[in-house]
């Protein structure tokens, strides 16, 4: 699911469900609403639920995790499993008692420490949609009316296991080898590294409706873009892709969220009116937002380098360009952040320093030197 943002803005009009019928509560901006973000897939131990309380939009602090709730997963075979709170507000199944299976129905029940009860509507796990290929195409990306830039746009094609999977949601992240362009005899960290592995996660909502396709093979679904001034392809660049086969209801929920909140596309940002999730309260005095997704999932990774394309990419990171700092005589650049290349007298007892960011010498000060576990 799209990742969590720290602040939620409460709008004053929101349509919700009770356990038996629709109701339209008058929402007090000071009332804290439970936000549910969860899913189960056909992967092992893949049920996870995040529970948070909203805060007033005038407050400047993080969402409040809902601690010590009882969260139970059910299926249509009469089986159930209690989810365990592995970190504040985050609940997971820690055994293989219940595993997501195609054509089975799943739902959750929640009981908070204060006795409030919530329940998601049962959803059927759809047949998987396989990832057929991941590839890049060279494009001229238009940045402004008269400005364009060469880039590689990455896409993927799908191939369903059968024709039942019609609604697609996907998530992806990227990682790449980042090599420091410089070295120095003076180090800041105890174990300086010159090769690191940045990871970028993308929070936007990605959904597609293939219900009108005779053969539900979908091509050219977009993922990341790399511009020719970036160094991501200089060594190894990895796309890690997850494709979910979701229900029509789940597709509609996220499509509406994307339409109304196109900029960030996140359940924990501005929540628009009339976006109905599948979680309801058993008491009209309790208010809830969110969705418990039931979906099958397929994962694929692919590595690319600049040799896969004809575009000439940058061989030097822009953030490692030399720049100047002018400081009073008694002040020096923070050497935990900047590497001093040279200095010279300025005017009025000031000193002009030529510096670079310190991570251009020790990349572990900004990025992880350990290759991520999702690399093949």
Secondary structure as a PSIPRED ss2 file (coil, helix, strand):
# PSIPRED VFORMAT (PSIPRED V4.0)

   1 X C   1.000  0.000  0.000
   2 X C   1.000  0.000  0.000
   3 X C   1.000  0.000  0.000
   4 X C   1.000  0.000  0.000
   5 X C   1.000  0.000  0.000
   6 X C   1.000  0.000  0.000
   7 X C   1.000  0.000  0.000
   8 X C   1.000  0.000  0.000
   9 X C   1.000  0.000  0.000
  10 X C   1.000  0.000  0.000
  11 X C   1.000  0.000  0.000
  12 X C   1.000  0.000  0.000
  13 X C   1.000  0.000  0.000
  14 X C   1.000  0.000  0.000
  15 X C   1.000  0.000  0.000
  16 X E   0.000  0.000  1.000
  17 X E   0.000  0.000  1.000
  18 X E   0.000  0.000  1.000
  19 X C   1.000  0.000  0.000
  20 X C   1.000  0.000  0.000
  21 X C   1.000  0.000  0.000
  22 X E   0.000  0.000  1.000
  23 X E   0.000  0.000  1.000
  24 X C   1.000  0.000  0.000
  25 X C   1.000  0.000  0.000
  26 X C   1.000  0.000  0.000
  27 X C   1.000  0.000  0.000
  28 X C   1.000  0.000  0.000
  29 X C   1.000  0.000  0.000
  30 X C   1.000  0.000  0.000
  31 X C   1.000  0.000  0.000
  32 X C   1.000  0.000  0.000
  33 X C   1.000  0.000  0.000
  34 X E   0.000  0.000  1.000
  35 X E   0.000  0.000  1.000
  36 X E   0.000  0.000  1.000
  37 X E   0.000  0.000  1.000
  38 X E   0.000  0.000  1.000
  39 X E   0.000  0.000  1.000
  40 X E   0.000  0.000  1.000
  41 X C   1.000  0.000  0.000
  42 X C   1.000  0.000  0.000
  43 X C   1.000  0.000  0.000
  44 X C   1.000  0.000  0.000
  45 X C   1.000  0.000  0.000
  46 X C   1.000  0.000  0.000
  47 X C   1.000  0.000  0.000
  48 X E   0.000  0.000  1.000
  49 X E   0.000  0.000  1.000
  50 X E   0.000  0.000  1.000
  51 X E   0.000  0.000  1.000
  52 X E   0.000  0.000  1.000
  53 X E   0.000  0.000  1.000
  54 X C   1.000  0.000  0.000
  55 X C   1.000  0.000  0.000
  56 X C   1.000  0.000  0.000
  57 X C   1.000  0.000  0.000
  58 X C   1.000  0.000  0.000
  59 X C   1.000  0.000  0.000
  60 X C   1.000  0.000  0.000
  61 X C   1.000  0.000  0.000
  62 X C   1.000  0.000  0.000
  63 X C   1.000  0.000  0.000
  64 X E   0.000  0.000  1.000
  65 X E   0.000  0.000  1.000
  66 X C   1.000  0.000  0.000
  67 X C   1.000  0.000  0.000
  68 X C   1.000  0.000  0.000
  69 X C   1.000  0.000  0.000
  70 X E   0.000  0.000  1.000
  71 X E   0.000  0.000  1.000
  72 X E   0.000  0.000  1.000
  73 X E   0.000  0.000  1.000
  74 X E   0.000  0.000  1.000
  75 X E   0.000  0.000  1.000
  76 X C   1.000  0.000  0.000
  77 X C   1.000  0.000  0.000
  78 X C   1.000  0.000  0.000
  79 X C   1.000  0.000  0.000
  80 X E   0.000  0.000  1.000
  81 X E   0.000  0.000  1.000
  82 X E   0.000  0.000  1.000
  83 X E   0.000  0.000  1.000
  84 X E   0.000  0.000  1.000
  85 X E   0.000  0.000  1.000
  86 X E   0.000  0.000  1.000
  87 X E   0.000  0.000  1.000
  88 X C   1.000  0.000  0.000
  89 X C   1.000  0.000  0.000
  90 X E   0.000  0.000  1.000
  91 X E   0.000  0.000  1.000
  92 X E   0.000  0.000  1.000
  93 X C   1.000  0.000  0.000
  94 X C   1.000  0.000  0.000
  95 X C   1.000  0.000  0.000
  96 X C   1.000  0.000  0.000
  97 X C   1.000  0.000  0.000
  98 X C   1.000  0.000  0.000
  99 X C   1.000  0.000  0.000
 100 X C   1.000  0.000  0.000
 101 X C   1.000  0.000  0.000
 102 X C   1.000  0.000  0.000
 103 X C   1.000  0.000  0.000
 104 X C   1.000  0.000  0.000
 105 X E   0.000  0.000  1.000
 106 X E   0.000  0.000  1.000
 107 X E   0.000  0.000  1.000
 108 X E   0.000  0.000  1.000
 109 X E   0.000  0.000  1.000
 110 X E   0.000  0.000  1.000
 111 X E   0.000  0.000  1.000
 112 X C   1.000  0.000  0.000
 113 X C   1.000  0.000  0.000
 114 X C   1.000  0.000  0.000
 115 X C   1.000  0.000  0.000
 116 X C   1.000  0.000  0.000
 117 X E   0.000  0.000  1.000
 118 X E   0.000  0.000  1.000
 119 X E   0.000  0.000  1.000
 120 X E   0.000  0.000  1.000
 121 X C   1.000  0.000  0.000
 122 X C   1.000  0.000  0.000
 123 X E   0.000  0.000  1.000
 124 X E   0.000  0.000  1.000
 125 X C   1.000  0.000  0.000
 126 X C   1.000  0.000  0.000
 127 X C   1.000  0.000  0.000
 128 X C   1.000  0.000  0.000
 129 X E   0.000  0.000  1.000
 130 X E   0.000  0.000  1.000
 131 X E   0.000  0.000  1.000
 132 X E   0.000  0.000  1.000
 133 X E   0.000  0.000  1.000
 134 X E   0.000  0.000  1.000
 135 X E   0.000  0.000  1.000
 136 X E   0.000  0.000  1.000
 137 X E   0.000  0.000  1.000
 138 X E   0.000  0.000  1.000
 139 X E   0.000  0.000  1.000
 140 X E   0.000  0.000  1.000
 141 X E   0.000  0.000  1.000
 142 X E   0.000  0.000  1.000
 143 X E   0.000  0.000  1.000
 144 X E   0.000  0.000  1.000
 145 X C   1.000  0.000  0.000
 146 X C   1.000  0.000  0.000
 147 X E   0.000  0.000  1.000
 148 X E   0.000  0.000  1.000
 149 X E   0.000  0.000  1.000
 150 X E   0.000  0.000  1.000
 151 X E   0.000  0.000  1.000
 152 X E   0.000  0.000  1.000
 153 X E   0.000  0.000  1.000
 154 X E   0.000  0.000  1.000
 155 X E   0.000  0.000  1.000
 156 X E   0.000  0.000  1.000
 157 X E   0.000  0.000  1.000
 158 X E   0.000  0.000  1.000
 159 X E   0.000  0.000  1.000
 160 X E   0.000  0.000  1.000
 161 X C   1.000  0.000  0.000
 162 X C   1.000  0.000  0.000
 163 X C   1.000  0.000  0.000
 164 X C   1.000  0.000  0.000
 165 X C   1.000  0.000  0.000
 166 X C   1.000  0.000  0.000
 167 X E   0.000  0.000  1.000
 168 X E   0.000  0.000  1.000
 169 X E   0.000  0.000  1.000
 170 X E   0.000  0.000  1.000
 171 X E   0.000  0.000  1.000
 172 X E   0.000  0.000  1.000
 173 X E   0.000  0.000  1.000
 174 X E   0.000  0.000  1.000
 175 X E   0.000  0.000  1.000
 176 X E   0.000  0.000  1.000
 177 X E   0.000  0.000  1.000
 178 X E   0.000  0.000  1.000
 179 X E   0.000  0.000  1.000
 180 X C   1.000  0.000  0.000
 181 X C   1.000  0.000  0.000
 182 X C   1.000  0.000  0.000
 183 X C   1.000  0.000  0.000
 184 X C   1.000  0.000  0.000
 185 X C   1.000  0.000  0.000
 186 X C   1.000  0.000  0.000
 187 X C   1.000  0.000  0.000
 188 X C   1.000  0.000  0.000
 189 X C   1.000  0.000  0.000
 190 X C   1.000  0.000  0.000
 191 X C   1.000  0.000  0.000
 192 X C   1.000  0.000  0.000
 193 X C   1.000  0.000  0.000
 194 X C   1.000  0.000  0.000
 195 X E   0.000  0.000  1.000
 196 X E   0.000  0.000  1.000
 197 X E   0.000  0.000  1.000
 198 X E   0.000  0.000  1.000
 199 X E   0.000  0.000  1.000
 200 X E   0.000  0.000  1.000
 201 X E   0.000  0.000  1.000
 202 X C   1.000  0.000  0.000
 203 X C   1.000  0.000  0.000
 204 X C   1.000  0.000  0.000
 205 X C   1.000  0.000  0.000
 206 X C   1.000  0.000  0.000
 207 X E   0.000  0.000  1.000
 208 X E   0.000  0.000  1.000
 209 X E   0.000  0.000  1.000
 210 X C   1.000  0.000  0.000
 211 X C   1.000  0.000  0.000
 212 X C   1.000  0.000  0.000
 213 X C   1.000  0.000  0.000
 214 X C   1.000  0.000  0.000
 215 X C   1.000  0.000  0.000
 216 X C   1.000  0.000  0.000
 217 X C   1.000  0.000  0.000
 218 X C   1.000  0.000  0.000
 219 X C   1.000  0.000  0.000
 220 X C   1.000  0.000  0.000
 221 X E   0.000  0.000  1.000
 222 X E   0.000  0.000  1.000
 223 X E   0.000  0.000  1.000
 224 X E   0.000  0.000  1.000
 225 X E   0.000  0.000  1.000
 226 X E   0.000  0.000  1.000
 227 X E   0.000  0.000  1.000
 228 X C   1.000  0.000  0.000
 229 X C   1.000  0.000  0.000
 230 X C   1.000  0.000  0.000
 231 X C   1.000  0.000  0.000
 232 X C   1.000  0.000  0.000
 233 X C   1.000  0.000  0.000
 234 X C   1.000  0.000  0.000
 235 X C   1.000  0.000  0.000
 236 X C   1.000  0.000  0.000
 237 X E   0.000  0.000  1.000
 238 X E   0.000  0.000  1.000
 239 X E   0.000  0.000  1.000
 240 X E   0.000  0.000  1.000
 241 X E   0.000  0.000  1.000
 242 X E   0.000  0.000  1.000
 243 X E   0.000  0.000  1.000
 244 X E   0.000  0.000  1.000
 245 X E   0.000  0.000  1.000
 246 X E   0.000  0.000  1.000
 247 X C   1.000  0.000  0.000
 248 X H   0.000  1.000  0.000
 249 X H   0.000  1.000  0.000
 250 X H   0.000  1.000  0.000
 251 X H   0.000  1.000  0.000
 252 X H   0.000  1.000  0.000
 253 X H   0.000  1.000  0.000
 254 X H   0.000  1.000  0.000
 255 X H   0.000  1.000  0.000
 256 X H   0.000  1.000  0.000
 257 X H   0.000  1.000  0.000
 258 X H   0.000  1.000  0.000
 259 X H   0.000  1.000  0.000
 260 X H   0.000  1.000  0.000
 261 X C   1.000  0.000  0.000
 262 X C   1.000  0.000  0.000
 263 X C   1.000  0.000  0.000
 264 X C   1.000  0.000  0.000
 265 X C   1.000  0.000  0.000
 266 X C   1.000  0.000  0.000
 267 X C   1.000  0.000  0.000
 268 X C   1.000  0.000  0.000
 269 X C   1.000  0.000  0.000
 270 X C   1.000  0.000  0.000
 271 X C   1.000  0.000  0.000
 272 X C   1.000  0.000  0.000
 273 X C   1.000  0.000  0.000
 274 X C   1.000  0.000  0.000
 275 X C   1.000  0.000  0.000
 276 X C   1.000  0.000  0.000
 277 X C   1.000  0.000  0.000
 278 X C   1.000  0.000  0.000
 279 X E   0.000  0.000  1.000
 280 X E   0.000  0.000  1.000
 281 X E   0.000  0.000  1.000
 282 X C   1.000  0.000  0.000
 283 X C   1.000  0.000  0.000
 284 X C   1.000  0.000  0.000
 285 X C   1.000  0.000  0.000
 286 X C   1.000  0.000  0.000
 287 X C   1.000  0.000  0.000
 288 X E   0.000  0.000  1.000
 289 X E   0.000  0.000  1.000
 290 X E   0.000  0.000  1.000
 291 X E   0.000  0.000  1.000
 292 X E   0.000  0.000  1.000
 293 X E   0.000  0.000  1.000
 294 X E   0.000  0.000  1.000
 295 X C   1.000  0.000  0.000
 296 X E   0.000  0.000  1.000
 297 X E   0.000  0.000  1.000
 298 X E   0.000  0.000  1.000
 299 X E   0.000  0.000  1.000
 300 X E   0.000  0.000  1.000
 301 X E   0.000  0.000  1.000
 302 X E   0.000  0.000  1.000
 303 X E   0.000  0.000  1.000
 304 X E   0.000  0.000  1.000
 305 X C   1.000  0.000  0.000
 306 X H   0.000  1.000  0.000
 307 X H   0.000  1.000  0.000
 308 X H   0.000  1.000  0.000
 309 X C   1.000  0.000  0.000
 310 X C   1.000  0.000  0.000
 311 X C   1.000  0.000  0.000
 312 X C   1.000  0.000  0.000
 313 X C   1.000  0.000  0.000
 314 X C   1.000  0.000  0.000
 315 X C   1.000  0.000  0.000
 316 X C   1.000  0.000  0.000
 317 X C   1.000  0.000  0.000
 318 X H   0.000  1.000  0.000
 319 X H   0.000  1.000  0.000
 320 X H   0.000  1.000  0.000
 321 X C   1.000  0.000  0.000
 322 X C   1.000  0.000  0.000
 323 X E   0.000  0.000  1.000
 324 X E   0.000  0.000  1.000
 325 X E   0.000  0.000  1.000
 326 X E   0.000  0.000  1.000
 327 X E   0.000  0.000  1.000
 328 X E   0.000  0.000  1.000
 329 X C   1.000  0.000  0.000
 330 X C   1.000  0.000  0.000
 331 X C   1.000  0.000  0.000
 332 X C   1.000  0.000  0.000
 333 X C   1.000  0.000  0.000
 334 X C   1.000  0.000  0.000
 335 X C   1.000  0.000  0.000
 336 X C   1.000  0.000  0.000
 337 X C   1.000  0.000  0.000
 338 X E   0.000  0.000  1.000
 339 X E   0.000  0.000  1.000
 340 X E   0.000  0.000  1.000
 341 X E   0.000  0.000  1.000
 342 X E   0.000  0.000  1.000
 343 X E   0.000  0.000  1.000
 344 X E   0.000  0.000  1.000
 345 X E   0.000  0.000  1.000
 346 X C   1.000  0.000  0.000
 347 X C   1.000  0.000  0.000
 348 X C   1.000  0.000  0.000
 349 X C   1.000  0.000  0.000
 350 X E   0.000  0.000  1.000
 351 X E   0.000  0.000  1.000
 352 X E   0.000  0.000  1.000
 353 X E   0.000  0.000  1.000
 354 X E   0.000  0.000  1.000
 355 X E   0.000  0.000  1.000
 356 X E   0.000  0.000  1.000
 357 X E   0.000  0.000  1.000
 358 X H   0.000  1.000  0.000
 359 X H   0.000  1.000  0.000
 360 X H   0.000  1.000  0.000
 361 X C   1.000  0.000  0.000
 362 X C   1.000  0.000  0.000
 363 X H   0.000  1.000  0.000
 364 X H   0.000  1.000  0.000
 365 X H   0.000  1.000  0.000
 366 X C   1.000  0.000  0.000
 367 X C   1.000  0.000  0.000
 368 X C   1.000  0.000  0.000
 369 X C   1.000  0.000  0.000
 370 X C   1.000  0.000  0.000
 371 X C   1.000  0.000  0.000
 372 X C   1.000  0.000  0.000
 373 X C   1.000  0.000  0.000
 374 X C   1.000  0.000  0.000
 375 X C   1.000  0.000  0.000
 376 X C   1.000  0.000  0.000
